[in-house]
């Protein structure tokens, strides 16, 4: 049988990242995996009904999301590009 490489999970999407102050207002300030950050942003979007009812792919930014996105609206596909600028 082949032996494992000794590598541990925790890189890429599972590696905890620290959100900026603007993003921390939505997801909290503690380090989180990227997948959890995206999940919490979607929770905020659903809770505040921020999807465009005519085009569900479009997110209408409230005051907190405007600081993160830098614009009044963006598509769900552009969202990760904006989020990555606020993660370190």
PDB file of N, CA, C and O in Angstrom:
ATOM      1  N   UNK A   1       0.831  -1.181   0.000  1.00  0.00           N
ATOM      2  CA  UNK A   1       0.000   0.000   0.000  1.00  0.00           C
ATOM      3  C   UNK A   1       0.877   1.247   0.000  1.00  0.00           C
ATOM      4  O   UNK A   1       1.936   1.283   0.628  1.00  0.00           O
ATOM      5  N   UNK A   2       0.427   2.236  -0.697  1.00  0.00           N
ATOM      6  CA  UNK A   2       1.158   3.502  -0.746  1.00  0.00           C
ATOM      7  C   UNK A   2       0.935   4.277   0.540  1.00  0.00           C
ATOM      8  O   UNK A   2      -0.161   4.284   1.102  1.00  0.00           O
ATOM      9  N   UNK A   3       1.975   4.913   0.983  1.00  0.00           N
ATOM     10  CA  UNK A   3       1.865   5.716   2.196  1.00  0.00           C
ATOM     11  C   UNK A   3       1.487   7.142   1.838  1.00  0.00           C
ATOM     12  O   UNK A   3       1.742   7.595   0.722  1.00  0.00           O
ATOM     13  N   UNK A   4       0.877   7.854   2.784  1.00  0.00           N
ATOM     14  CA  UNK A   4       0.500   9.253   2.582  1.00  0.00           C
ATOM     15  C   UNK A   4       1.729  10.133   2.449  1.00  0.00           C
ATOM     16  O   UNK A   4       2.834   9.742   2.826  1.00  0.00           O
ATOM     17  N   UNK A   5       1.533  11.279   1.929  1.00  0.00           N
ATOM     18  CA  UNK A   5       2.645  12.204   1.713  1.00  0.00           C
ATOM     19  C   UNK A   5       3.005  12.981   2.971  1.00  0.00           C
ATOM     20  O   UNK A   5       4.014  13.685   3.002  1.00  0.00           O
ATOM     21  N   UNK A   6       2.192  12.854   3.993  1.00  0.00           N
ATOM     22  CA  UNK A   6       2.462  13.588   5.223  1.00  0.00           C
ATOM     23  C   UNK A   6       1.932  15.003   5.202  1.00  0.00           C
ATOM     24  O   UNK A   6       2.106  15.752   6.164  1.00  0.00           O
ATOM     25  N   UNK A   7       1.289  15.374   4.115  1.00  0.00           N
ATOM     26  CA  UNK A   7       0.723  16.723   4.012  1.00  0.00           C
ATOM     27  C   UNK A   7      -0.568  16.796   4.799  1.00  0.00           C
ATOM     28  O   UNK A   7      -1.301  15.814   4.922  1.00  0.00           O
ATOM     29  N   UNK A   8      -0.825  17.948   5.315  1.00  0.00           N
ATOM     30  CA  UNK A   8      -2.063  18.166   6.063  1.00  0.00           C
ATOM     31  C   UNK A   8      -2.969  19.099   5.287  1.00  0.00           C
ATOM     32  O   UNK A   8      -2.502  19.950   4.530  1.00  0.00           O
ATOM     33  N   UNK A   9      -4.257  18.935   5.476  1.00  0.00           N
ATOM     34  CA  UNK A   9      -5.221  19.849   4.864  1.00  0.00           C
ATOM     35  C   UNK A   9      -5.071  21.222   5.516  1.00  0.00           C
ATOM     36  O   UNK A   9      -4.584  21.329   6.642  1.00  0.00           O
ATOM     37  N   UNK A  10      -5.482  22.247   4.823  1.00  0.00           N
ATOM     38  CA  UNK A  10      -5.423  23.566   5.430  1.00  0.00           C
ATOM     39  C   UNK A  10      -4.945  24.638   4.471  1.00  0.00           C
ATOM     40  O   UNK A  10      -4.890  25.812   4.836  1.00  0.00           O
ATOM     41  N   UNK A  11      -4.603  24.263   3.274  1.00  0.00           N
ATOM     42  CA  UNK A  11      -4.176  25.242   2.288  1.00  0.00           C
ATOM     43  C   UNK A  11      -5.355  25.664   1.437  1.00  0.00           C
ATOM     44  O   UNK A  11      -6.452  25.119   1.563  1.00  0.00           O
ATOM     45  N   UNK A  12      -5.128  26.620   0.584  1.00  0.00           N
ATOM     46  CA  UNK A  12      -6.166  27.039  -0.361  1.00  0.00           C
ATOM     47  C   UNK A  12      -7.404  27.581   0.312  1.00  0.00           C
ATOM     48  O   UNK A  12      -7.325  28.513   1.112  1.00  0.00           O
ATOM     49  N   UNK A  13      -8.559  26.998  -0.011  1.00  0.00           N
ATOM     50  CA  UNK A  13      -9.825  27.492   0.523  1.00  0.00           C
ATOM     51  C   UNK A  13      -9.986  27.241   2.013  1.00  0.00           C
ATOM     52  O   UNK A  13     -10.735  27.955   2.679  1.00  0.00           O
ATOM     53  N   UNK A  14      -9.296  26.236   2.550  1.00  0.00           N
ATOM     54  CA  UNK A  14      -9.452  25.913   3.966  1.00  0.00           C
ATOM     55  C   UNK A  14      -8.552  26.754   4.874  1.00  0.00           C
ATOM     56  O   UNK A  14      -8.766  26.792   6.086  1.00  0.00           O
ATOM     57  N   UNK A  15      -7.543  27.431   4.300  1.00  0.00           N
ATOM     58  CA  UNK A  15      -6.616  28.231   5.103  1.00  0.00           C
ATOM     59  C   UNK A  15      -7.335  29.461   5.645  1.00  0.00           C
ATOM     60  O   UNK A  15      -7.940  30.207   4.873  1.00  0.00           O
ATOM     61  N   UNK A  16      -7.282  29.685   6.941  1.00  0.00           N
ATOM     62  CA  UNK A  16      -7.947  30.868   7.505  1.00  0.00           C
ATOM     63  C   UNK A  16      -7.338  32.167   6.989  1.00  0.00           C
ATOM     64  O   UNK A  16      -6.118  32.297   6.880  1.00  0.00           O
ATOM     65  N   UNK A  17      -8.202  33.120   6.674  1.00  0.00           N
ATOM     66  CA  UNK A  17      -7.791  34.453   6.225  1.00  0.00           C
ATOM     67  C   UNK A  17      -8.414  35.484   7.157  1.00  0.00           C
ATOM     68  O   UNK A  17      -9.451  35.239   7.773  1.00  0.00           O
ATOM     69  N   UNK A  18      -7.769  36.630   7.249  1.00  0.00           N
ATOM     70  CA  UNK A  18      -8.249  37.690   8.128  1.00  0.00           C
ATOM     71  C   UNK A  18      -8.965  38.751   7.291  1.00  0.00           C
ATOM     72  O   UNK A  18      -8.376  39.304   6.363  1.00  0.00           O
ATOM     73  N   UNK A  19     -10.224  39.040   7.608  1.00  0.00           N
ATOM     74  CA  UNK A  19     -10.956  40.061   6.845  1.00  0.00           C
ATOM     75  C   UNK A  19     -10.526  41.477   7.226  1.00  0.00           C
ATOM     76  O   UNK A  19     -10.086  41.728   8.348  1.00  0.00           O
ATOM     77  N   UNK A  20     -10.665  42.401   6.263  1.00  0.00           N
ATOM     78  CA  UNK A  20     -10.393  43.812   6.529  1.00  0.00           C
ATOM     79  C   UNK A  20     -11.468  44.357   7.472  1.00  0.00           C
ATOM     80  O   UNK A  20     -12.445  43.665   7.763  1.00  0.00           O
ATOM     81  N   UNK A  21     -11.296  45.571   7.943  1.00  0.00           N
ATOM     82  CA  UNK A  21     -12.265  46.180   8.855  1.00  0.00           C
ATOM     83  C   UNK A  21     -13.639  46.311   8.195  1.00  0.00           C
ATOM     84  O   UNK A  21     -14.661  46.082   8.841  1.00  0.00           O
ATOM     85  N   UNK A  22     -13.665  46.681   6.900  1.00  0.00           N
ATOM     86  CA  UNK A  22     -14.944  46.827   6.200  1.00  0.00           C
ATOM     87  C   UNK A  22     -15.668  45.491   6.075  1.00  0.00           C
ATOM     88  O   UNK A  22     -16.877  45.411   6.289  1.00  0.00           O
ATOM     89  N   UNK A  23     -14.918  44.440   5.727  1.00  0.00           N
ATOM     90  CA  UNK A  23     -15.530  43.111   5.592  1.00  0.00           C
ATOM     91  C   UNK A  23     -15.867  42.521   6.960  1.00  0.00           C
ATOM     92  O   UNK A  23     -16.830  41.765   7.088  1.00  0.00           O
ATOM     93  N   UNK A  24     -15.083  42.860   7.976  1.00  0.00           N
ATOM     94  CA  UNK A  24     -15.332  42.347   9.329  1.00  0.00           C
ATOM     95  C   UNK A  24     -16.683  42.822   9.867  1.00  0.00           C
ATOM     96  O   UNK A  24     -17.264  42.167  10.733  1.00  0.00           O
ATOM     97  N   UNK A  25     -17.188  43.946   9.369  1.00  0.00           N
ATOM     98  CA  UNK A  25     -18.501  44.422   9.793  1.00  0.00           C
ATOM     99  C   UNK A  25     -19.603  43.448   9.378  1.00  0.00           C
ATOM    100  O   UNK A  25     -20.692  43.460   9.952  1.00  0.00           O
ATOM    101  N   UNK A  26     -19.325  42.610   8.387  1.00  0.00           N
ATOM    102  CA  UNK A  26     -20.307  41.642   7.900  1.00  0.00           C
ATOM    103  C   UNK A  26     -20.037  40.245   8.448  1.00  0.00           C
ATOM    104  O   UNK A  26     -20.959  39.565   8.900  1.00  0.00           O
ATOM    105  N   UNK A  27     -18.765  39.810   8.408  1.00  0.00           N
ATOM    106  CA  UNK A  27     -18.438  38.416   8.738  1.00  0.00           C
ATOM    107  C   UNK A  27     -17.785  38.227  10.097  1.00  0.00           C
ATOM    108  O   UNK A  27     -17.609  37.091  10.537  1.00  0.00           O
ATOM    109  N   UNK A  28     -17.423  39.306  10.770  1.00  0.00           N
ATOM    110  CA  UNK A  28     -16.710  39.194  12.038  1.00  0.00           C
ATOM    111  C   UNK A  28     -15.217  39.356  11.812  1.00  0.00           C
ATOM    112  O   UNK A  28     -14.742  39.240  10.683  1.00  0.00           O
ATOM    113  N   UNK A  29     -14.482  39.620  12.867  1.00  0.00           N
ATOM    114  CA  UNK A  29     -13.065  39.952  12.726  1.00  0.00           C
ATOM    115  C   UNK A  29     -12.127  38.766  12.901  1.00  0.00           C
ATOM    116  O   UNK A  29     -10.931  38.904  12.642  1.00  0.00           O
ATOM    117  N   UNK A  30     -12.618  37.612  13.328  1.00  0.00           N
ATOM    118  CA  UNK A  30     -11.731  36.469  13.534  1.00  0.00           C
ATOM    119  C   UNK A  30     -11.373  35.814  12.199  1.00  0.00           C
ATOM    120  O   UNK A  30     -12.168  35.857  11.260  1.00  0.00           O
ATOM    121  N   UNK A  31     -10.186  35.209  12.104  1.00  0.00           N
ATOM    122  CA  UNK A  31      -9.775  34.538  10.868  1.00  0.00           C
ATOM    123  C   UNK A  31     -10.732  33.386  10.523  1.00  0.00           C
ATOM    124  O   UNK A  31     -11.110  32.596  11.388  1.00  0.00           O
ATOM    125  N   UNK A  32     -11.108  33.312   9.254  1.00  0.00           N
ATOM    126  CA  UNK A  32     -12.036  32.295   8.760  1.00  0.00           C
ATOM    127  C   UNK A  32     -11.528  31.741   7.438  1.00  0.00           C
ATOM    128  O   UNK A  32     -10.797  32.426   6.723  1.00  0.00           O
ATOM    129  N   UNK A  33     -11.908  30.497   7.099  1.00  0.00           N
ATOM    130  CA  UNK A  33     -11.618  30.003   5.750  1.00  0.00           C
ATOM    131  C   UNK A  33     -12.403  30.816   4.718  1.00  0.00           C
ATOM    132  O   UNK A  33     -13.484  31.324   5.017  1.00  0.00           O
ATOM    133  N   UNK A  34     -11.859  30.939   3.508  1.00  0.00           N
ATOM    134  CA  UNK A  34     -12.538  31.706   2.453  1.00  0.00           C
ATOM    135  C   UNK A  34     -13.961  31.218   2.223  1.00  0.00           C
ATOM    136  O   UNK A  34     -14.865  32.024   2.002  1.00  0.00           O
ATOM    137  N   UNK A  35     -14.165  29.916   2.273  1.00  0.00           N
ATOM    138  CA  UNK A  35     -15.507  29.372   2.035  1.00  0.00           C
ATOM    139  C   UNK A  35     -16.505  29.879   3.069  1.00  0.00           C
ATOM    140  O   UNK A  35     -17.663  30.139   2.742  1.00  0.00           O
ATOM    141  N   UNK A  36     -16.061  30.017   4.309  1.00  0.00           N
ATOM    142  CA  UNK A  36     -16.925  30.519   5.376  1.00  0.00           C
ATOM    143  C   UNK A  36     -17.200  32.011   5.211  1.00  0.00           C
ATOM    144  O   UNK A  36     -18.298  32.476   5.517  1.00  0.00           O
ATOM    145  N   UNK A  37     -16.209  32.763   4.728  1.00  0.00           N
ATOM    146  CA  UNK A  37     -16.397  34.197   4.464  1.00  0.00           C
ATOM    147  C   UNK A  37     -17.487  34.383   3.415  1.00  0.00           C
ATOM    148  O   UNK A  37     -18.401  35.187   3.596  1.00  0.00           O
ATOM    149  N   UNK A  38     -17.385  33.637   2.317  1.00  0.00           N
ATOM    150  CA  UNK A  38     -18.373  33.734   1.239  1.00  0.00           C
ATOM    151  C   UNK A  38     -19.750  33.332   1.754  1.00  0.00           C
ATOM    152  O   UNK A  38     -20.745  33.977   1.421  1.00  0.00           O
ATOM    153  N   UNK A  39     -19.821  32.286   2.551  1.00  0.00           N
ATOM    154  CA  UNK A  39     -21.089  31.829   3.119  1.00  0.00           C
ATOM    155  C   UNK A  39     -21.728  32.910   3.993  1.00  0.00           C
ATOM    156  O   UNK A  39     -22.936  33.134   3.919  1.00  0.00           O
ATOM    157  N   UNK A  40     -20.930  33.572   4.812  1.00  0.00           N
ATOM    158  CA  UNK A  40     -21.469  34.623   5.686  1.00  0.00           C
ATOM    159  C   UNK A  40     -21.908  35.851   4.895  1.00  0.00           C
ATOM    160  O   UNK A  40     -22.880  36.510   5.264  1.00  0.00           O
ATOM    161  N   UNK A  41     -21.198  36.163   3.807  1.00  0.00           N
ATOM    162  CA  UNK A  41     -21.618  37.278   2.956  1.00  0.00           C
ATOM    163  C   UNK A  41     -22.960  36.940   2.316  1.00  0.00           C
ATOM    164  O   UNK A  41     -23.844  37.795   2.253  1.00  0.00           O
ATOM    165  N   UNK A  42     -23.128  35.699   1.837  1.00  0.00           N
ATOM    166  CA  UNK A  42     -24.414  35.291   1.255  1.00  0.00           C
ATOM    167  C   UNK A  42     -25.528  35.312   2.304  1.00  0.00           C
ATOM    168  O   UNK A  42     -26.663  35.667   1.987  1.00  0.00           O
ATOM    169  N   UNK A  43     -25.220  34.937   3.543  1.00  0.00           N
ATOM    170  CA  UNK A  43     -26.219  35.030   4.620  1.00  0.00           C
ATOM    171  C   UNK A  43     -26.671  36.477   4.785  1.00  0.00           C
ATOM    172  O   UNK A  43     -27.863  36.741   4.949  1.00  0.00           O
ATOM    173  N   UNK A  44     -25.724  37.417   4.742  1.00  0.00           N
ATOM    174  CA  UNK A  44     -26.039  38.846   4.857  1.00  0.00           C
ATOM    175  C   UNK A  44     -26.910  39.295   3.672  1.00  0.00           C
ATOM    176  O   UNK A  44     -27.867  40.049   3.848  1.00  0.00           O
ATOM    177  N   UNK A  45     -26.569  38.828   2.480  1.00  0.00           N
ATOM    178  CA  UNK A  45     -27.330  39.206   1.281  1.00  0.00           C
ATOM    179  C   UNK A  45     -28.767  38.697   1.377  1.00  0.00           C
ATOM    180  O   UNK A  45     -29.707  39.437   1.091  1.00  0.00           O
ATOM    181  N   UNK A  46     -28.937  37.454   1.775  1.00  0.00           N
ATOM    182  CA  UNK A  46     -30.292  36.876   1.880  1.00  0.00           C
ATOM    183  C   UNK A  46     -31.093  37.523   3.012  1.00  0.00           C
ATOM    184  O   UNK A  46     -32.275  37.827   2.852  1.00  0.00           O
ATOM    185  N   UNK A  47     -30.437  37.728   4.155  1.00  0.00           N
ATOM    186  CA  UNK A  47     -31.113  38.301   5.323  1.00  0.00           C
ATOM    187  C   UNK A  47     -31.660  39.696   5.016  1.00  0.00           C
ATOM    188  O   UNK A  47     -32.744  40.056   5.474  1.00  0.00           O
ATOM    189  N   UNK A  48     -30.897  40.486   4.230  1.00  0.00           N
ATOM    190  CA  UNK A  48     -31.283  41.855   3.924  1.00  0.00           C
ATOM    191  C   UNK A  48     -31.939  42.007   2.551  1.00  0.00           C
ATOM    192  O   UNK A  48     -32.164  43.122   2.080  1.00  0.00           O
ATOM    193  N   UNK A  49     -32.241  40.870   1.915  1.00  0.00           N
ATOM    194  CA  UNK A  49     -32.944  40.862   0.624  1.00  0.00           C
ATOM    195  C   UNK A  49     -32.245  41.764  -0.401  1.00  0.00           C
ATOM    196  O   UNK A  49     -32.856  42.683  -0.946  1.00  0.00           O
ATOM    197  N   UNK A  50     -30.970  41.495  -0.656  1.00  0.00           N
ATOM    198  CA  UNK A  50     -30.154  42.353  -1.499  1.00  0.00           C
ATOM    199  C   UNK A  50     -29.973  41.839  -2.928  1.00  0.00           C
ATOM    200  O   UNK A  50     -29.240  42.439  -3.714  1.00  0.00           O
ATOM    201  N   UNK A  51     -30.637  40.734  -3.265  1.00  0.00           N
ATOM    202  CA  UNK A  51     -30.572  40.283  -4.651  1.00  0.00           C
ATOM    203  C   UNK A  51     -31.606  41.037  -5.470  1.00  0.00           C
ATOM    204  O   UNK A  51     -32.727  41.262  -5.013  1.00  0.00           O
ATOM    205  N   UNK A  52     -31.228  41.425  -6.678  1.00  0.00           N
ATOM    206  CA  UNK A  52     -32.145  42.096  -7.584  1.00  0.00           C
ATOM    207  C   UNK A  52     -33.277  41.120  -7.928  1.00  0.00           C
ATOM    208  O   UNK A  52     -33.000  40.038  -8.444  1.00  0.00           O
ATOM    209  N   UNK A  53     -34.548  41.467  -7.658  1.00  0.00           N
ATOM    210  CA  UNK A  53     -35.643  40.528  -7.921  1.00  0.00           C
ATOM    211  C   UNK A  53     -35.808  40.204  -9.410  1.00  0.00           C
ATOM    212  O   UNK A  53     -36.324  39.141  -9.755  1.00  0.00           O
ATOM    213  N   UNK A  54     -35.380  41.104 -10.287  1.00  0.00           N
ATOM    214  CA  UNK A  54     -35.505  40.857 -11.730  1.00  0.00           C
ATOM    215  C   UNK A  54     -34.331  40.071 -12.291  1.00  0.00           C
ATOM    216  O   UNK A  54     -34.462  39.425 -13.331  1.00  0.00           O
ATOM    217  N   UNK A  55     -33.191  40.117 -11.623  1.00  0.00           N
ATOM    218  CA  UNK A  55     -31.993  39.406 -12.064  1.00  0.00           C
ATOM    219  C   UNK A  55     -31.283  38.887 -10.820  1.00  0.00           C
ATOM    220  O   UNK A  55     -30.489  39.609 -10.217  1.00  0.00           O
ATOM    221  N   UNK A  56     -31.556  37.655 -10.431  1.00  0.00           N
ATOM    222  CA  UNK A  56     -31.046  37.094  -9.177  1.00  0.00           C
ATOM    223  C   UNK A  56     -29.529  37.007  -9.135  1.00  0.00           C
ATOM    224  O   UNK A  56     -28.955  36.837  -8.059  1.00  0.00           O
ATOM    225  N   UNK A  57     -28.868  37.118 -10.280  1.00  0.00           N
ATOM    226  CA  UNK A  57     -27.406  37.073 -10.306  1.00  0.00           C
ATOM    227  C   UNK A  57     -26.787  38.396  -9.858  1.00  0.00           C
ATOM    228  O   UNK A  57     -25.583  38.466  -9.609  1.00  0.00           O
ATOM    229  N   UNK A  58     -27.591  39.425  -9.757  1.00  0.00           N
ATOM    230  CA  UNK A  58     -27.094  40.753  -9.402  1.00  0.00           C
ATOM    231  C   UNK A  58     -27.334  41.035  -7.923  1.00  0.00           C
ATOM    232  O   UNK A  58     -28.418  40.779  -7.399  1.00  0.00           O
ATOM    233  N   UNK A  59     -26.309  41.564  -7.256  1.00  0.00           N
ATOM    234  CA  UNK A  59     -26.394  41.889  -5.831  1.00  0.00           C
ATOM    235  C   UNK A  59     -26.420  43.408  -5.705  1.00  0.00           C
ATOM    236  O   UNK A  59     -25.540  44.104  -6.213  1.00  0.00           O
ATOM    237  N   UNK A  60     -27.447  43.909  -5.018  1.00  0.00           N
ATOM    238  CA  UNK A  60     -27.592  45.343  -4.778  1.00  0.00           C
ATOM    239  C   UNK A  60     -26.967  45.636  -3.412  1.00  0.00           C
ATOM    240  O   UNK A  60     -27.455  45.158  -2.388  1.00  0.00           O
ATOM    241  N   UNK A  61     -25.916  46.399  -3.401  1.00  0.00           N
ATOM    242  CA  UNK A  61     -25.133  46.606  -2.186  1.00  0.00           C
ATOM    243  C   UNK A  61     -25.822  47.574  -1.221  1.00  0.00           C
ATOM    244  O   UNK A  61     -26.319  48.625  -1.625  1.00  0.00           O
ATOM    245  N   UNK A  62     -25.840  47.195   0.068  1.00  0.00           N
ATOM    246  CA  UNK A  62     -26.260  48.127   1.109  1.00  0.00           C
ATOM    247  C   UNK A  62     -25.011  48.898   1.557  1.00  0.00           C
ATOM    248  O   UNK A  62     -23.955  48.775   0.936  1.00  0.00           O
ATOM    249  N   UNK A  63     -25.123  49.686   2.625  1.00  0.00           N
ATOM    250  CA  UNK A  63     -23.994  50.517   3.064  1.00  0.00           C
ATOM    251  C   UNK A  63     -22.753  49.683   3.399  1.00  0.00           C
ATOM    252  O   UNK A  63     -21.635  50.076   3.064  1.00  0.00           O
ATOM    253  N   UNK A  64     -22.945  48.532   4.061  1.00  0.00           N
ATOM    254  CA  UNK A  64     -21.803  47.691   4.440  1.00  0.00           C
ATOM    255  C   UNK A  64     -21.141  47.084   3.213  1.00  0.00           C
ATOM    256  O   UNK A  64     -19.914  47.057   3.120  1.00  0.00           O
ATOM    257  N   UNK A  65     -21.944  46.596   2.266  1.00  0.00           N
ATOM    258  CA  UNK A  65     -21.378  45.960   1.079  1.00  0.00           C
ATOM    259  C   UNK A  65     -20.768  46.974   0.109  1.00  0.00           C
ATOM    260  O   UNK A  65     -19.852  46.630  -0.638  1.00  0.00           O
ATOM    261  N   UNK A  66     -21.256  48.210   0.107  1.00  0.00           N
ATOM    262  CA  UNK A  66     -20.670  49.236  -0.759  1.00  0.00           C
ATOM    263  C   UNK A  66     -19.203  49.465  -0.407  1.00  0.00           C
ATOM    264  O   UNK A  66     -18.376  49.703  -1.287  1.00  0.00           O
ATOM    265  N   UNK A  67     -18.887  49.392   0.889  1.00  0.00           N
ATOM    266  CA  UNK A  67     -17.498  49.567   1.319  1.00  0.00           C
ATOM    267  C   UNK A  67     -16.616  48.426   0.818  1.00  0.00           C
ATOM    268  O   UNK A  67     -15.435  48.626   0.533  1.00  0.00           O
ATOM    269  N   UNK A  68     -17.189  47.236   0.714  1.00  0.00           N
ATOM    270  CA  UNK A  68     -16.437  46.067   0.255  1.00  0.00           C
ATOM    271  C   UNK A  68     -16.370  46.023  -1.271  1.00  0.00           C
ATOM    272  O   UNK A  68     -15.299  45.820  -1.842  1.00  0.00           O
ATOM    273  N   UNK A  69     -17.512  46.214  -1.930  1.00  0.00           N
ATOM    274  CA  UNK A  69     -17.562  46.112  -3.390  1.00  0.00           C
ATOM    275  C   UNK A  69     -17.021  47.353  -4.082  1.00  0.00           C
ATOM    276  O   UNK A  69     -16.473  47.259  -5.181  1.00  0.00           O
ATOM    277  N   UNK A  70     -17.166  48.501  -3.461  1.00  0.00           N
ATOM    278  CA  UNK A  70     -16.747  49.744  -4.089  1.00  0.00           C
ATOM    279  C   UNK A  70     -17.718  50.238  -5.143  1.00  0.00           C
ATOM    280  O   UNK A  70     -17.383  51.141  -5.910  1.00  0.00           O
ATOM    281  N   UNK A  71     -18.905  49.671  -5.200  1.00  0.00           N
ATOM    282  CA  UNK A  71     -19.919  50.036  -6.184  1.00  0.00           C
ATOM    283  C   UNK A  71     -21.302  49.728  -5.624  1.00  0.00           C
ATOM    284  O   UNK A  71     -21.425  49.047  -4.605  1.00  0.00           O
ATOM    285  N   UNK A  72     -22.341  50.228  -6.287  1.00  0.00           N
ATOM    286  CA  UNK A  72     -23.714  50.027  -5.807  1.00  0.00           C
ATOM    287  C   UNK A  72     -24.239  48.628  -6.066  1.00  0.00           C
ATOM    288  O   UNK A  72     -25.123  48.152  -5.354  1.00  0.00           O
ATOM    289  N   UNK A  73     -23.697  47.960  -7.090  1.00  0.00           N
ATOM    290  CA  UNK A  73     -24.153  46.610  -7.397  1.00  0.00           C
ATOM    291  C   UNK A  73     -23.055  45.852  -8.124  1.00  0.00           C
ATOM    292  O   UNK A  73     -22.169  46.451  -8.733  1.00  0.00           O
ATOM    293  N   UNK A  74     -23.122  44.533  -8.052  1.00  0.00           N
ATOM    294  CA  UNK A  74     -22.204  43.673  -8.791  1.00  0.00           C
ATOM    295  C   UNK A  74     -22.876  42.329  -8.995  1.00  0.00           C
ATOM    296  O   UNK A  74     -23.882  42.029  -8.350  1.00  0.00           O
ATOM    297  N   UNK A  75     -22.331  41.527  -9.880  1.00  0.00           N
ATOM    298  CA  UNK A  75     -22.895  40.195 -10.088  1.00  0.00           C
ATOM    299  C   UNK A  75     -22.280  39.232  -9.086  1.00  0.00           C
ATOM    300  O   UNK A  75     -21.236  39.516  -8.499  1.00  0.00           O
ATOM    301  N   UNK A  76     -22.931  38.097  -8.896  1.00  0.00           N
ATOM    302  CA  UNK A  76     -22.409  37.103  -7.967  1.00  0.00           C
ATOM    303  C   UNK A  76     -21.050  36.570  -8.436  1.00  0.00           C
ATOM    304  O   UNK A  76     -20.257  36.086  -7.628  1.00  0.00           O
ATOM    305  N   UNK A  77     -20.787  36.662  -9.735  1.00  0.00           N
ATOM    306  CA  UNK A  77     -19.515  36.188 -10.265  1.00  0.00           C
ATOM    307  C   UNK A  77     -18.388  37.169  -9.977  1.00  0.00           C
ATOM    308  O   UNK A  77     -17.234  36.757  -9.863  1.00  0.00           O
ATOM    309  N   UNK A  78     -18.693  38.455  -9.857  1.00  0.00           N
ATOM    310  CA  UNK A  78     -17.695  39.471  -9.530  1.00  0.00           C
ATOM    311  C   UNK A  78     -17.440  39.558  -8.024  1.00  0.00           C
ATOM    312  O   UNK A  78     -16.427  40.112  -7.597  1.00  0.00           O
ATOM    313  N   UNK A  79     -18.338  39.022  -7.235  1.00  0.00           N
ATOM    314  CA  UNK A  79     -18.272  39.176  -5.783  1.00  0.00           C
ATOM    315  C   UNK A  79     -16.950  38.662  -5.205  1.00  0.00           C
ATOM    316  O   UNK A  79     -16.353  39.336  -4.366  1.00  0.00           O
ATOM    317  N   UNK A  80     -16.484  37.495  -5.629  1.00  0.00           N
ATOM    318  CA  UNK A  80     -15.249  36.938  -5.076  1.00  0.00           C
ATOM    319  C   UNK A  80     -14.042  37.804  -5.405  1.00  0.00           C
ATOM    320  O   UNK A  80     -13.103  37.873  -4.612  1.00  0.00           O
ATOM    321  N   UNK A  81     -14.048  38.469  -6.563  1.00  0.00           N
ATOM    322  CA  UNK A  81     -12.961  39.378  -6.928  1.00  0.00           C
ATOM    323  C   UNK A  81     -12.908  40.532  -5.928  1.00  0.00           C
ATOM    324  O   UNK A  81     -11.829  40.929  -5.488  1.00  0.00           O
ATOM    325  N   UNK A  82     -14.071  41.067  -5.573  1.00  0.00           N
ATOM    326  CA  UNK A  82     -14.132  42.162  -4.614  1.00  0.00           C
ATOM    327  C   UNK A  82     -13.752  41.685  -3.208  1.00  0.00           C
ATOM    328  O   UNK A  82     -13.068  42.400  -2.475  1.00  0.00           O
ATOM    329  N   UNK A  83     -14.193  40.486  -2.832  1.00  0.00           N
ATOM    330  CA  UNK A  83     -13.899  39.961  -1.512  1.00  0.00           C
ATOM    331  C   UNK A  83     -12.394  39.713  -1.334  1.00  0.00           C
ATOM    332  O   UNK A  83     -11.853  39.954  -0.255  1.00  0.00           O
ATOM    333  N   UNK A  84     -11.725  39.239  -2.373  1.00  0.00           N
ATOM    334  CA  UNK A  84     -10.306  38.904  -2.241  1.00  0.00           C
ATOM    335  C   UNK A  84      -9.454  40.120  -1.904  1.00  0.00           C
ATOM    336  O   UNK A  84      -8.390  39.975  -1.301  1.00  0.00           O
ATOM    337  N   UNK A  85      -9.899  41.313  -2.282  1.00  0.00           N
ATOM    338  CA  UNK A  85      -9.164  42.533  -1.951  1.00  0.00           C
ATOM    339  C   UNK A  85      -9.225  42.832  -0.456  1.00  0.00           C
ATOM    340  O   UNK A  85      -8.408  43.599   0.052  1.00  0.00           O
ATOM    341  N   UNK A  86     -10.179  42.239   0.249  1.00  0.00           N
ATOM    342  CA  UNK A  86     -10.379  42.519   1.671  1.00  0.00           C
ATOM    343  C   UNK A  86      -9.942  41.352   2.571  1.00  0.00           C
ATOM    344  O   UNK A  86     -10.263  41.324   3.759  1.00  0.00           O
ATOM    345  N   UNK A  87      -9.213  40.399   1.996  1.00  0.00           N
ATOM    346  CA  UNK A  87      -8.742  39.245   2.778  1.00  0.00           C
ATOM    347  C   UNK A  87      -7.224  39.199   2.770  1.00  0.00           C
ATOM    348  O   UNK A  87      -6.586  39.440   1.745  1.00  0.00           O
ATOM    349  N   UNK A  88      -6.651  38.886   3.931  1.00  0.00           N
ATOM    350  CA  UNK A  88      -5.188  38.751   3.982  1.00  0.00           C
ATOM    351  C   UNK A  88      -4.804  37.537   4.813  1.00  0.00           C
ATOM    352  O   UNK A  88      -3.618  37.251   4.977  1.00  0.00           O
TER     353      UNK A  88
END
